[in-house]
Amino acid sequence: MLTKNAYLLKKFGTAFKPISETIPNFVQCDAAILYDRRILTIYPNGEAGIFDRDGDLFWSGYFKYHDEAVCCLALEGKYFWCICPAENCAIRYSCQNMQIDLRIGGKDAQTFERPTHISVDDKGDIFVCSGGNKVRKISGENYLVSDYLAFDESIKMFYKYESYSIAVLSSGTYLIDNNEK
């Protein structure tokens, strides 16, 4: 069993207490501890906040792309990735200035269809849940996009850790041995 404090420590780092007292719904947001120990939070509607090392909020606002909400959060060194479901794209931001660094896909492109989740693995590859039942992979080396996995049902989240993956489908959560896929 995971305690509330253990959950908050993992999500927000050592400044979890003031952060969890500041934000109204700490469960629904995604969070990442940035390279300089600031904590970035983002909600599904694009509302975001940046907290300093002590847990004090020093910026709040919205991440949007073409006036559409940007959501989800996947950390990649001094960058972080988000998705914009309405614009069918994945967006990489710089942690230093919170500006868009790279965009893959687009409203009229078939690269990602209404993406629902994004994650980065330990090798630097990026995985995007797309089109209801597909996981697409963005190569961390050259940013080429390819199909990675497909399911018979809707996929909500996907994480890859070394030789295993976790897939959250409409029917449940599954552990996948990547050597057997």
Helices and strands as residue ranges (DSSP letters): H 4-12, G 13-15, H 16-22, E 30-33, E 39-42, E 47-51, E 57-62, E 64-65, E 68-69, E 71-76, E 79-84, G 85-87, E 89-94, E 100-105, E 117-120, E 126-130, E 134-138, E 145-150, E 155-161, E 164-169, E 172-177, G 178-180
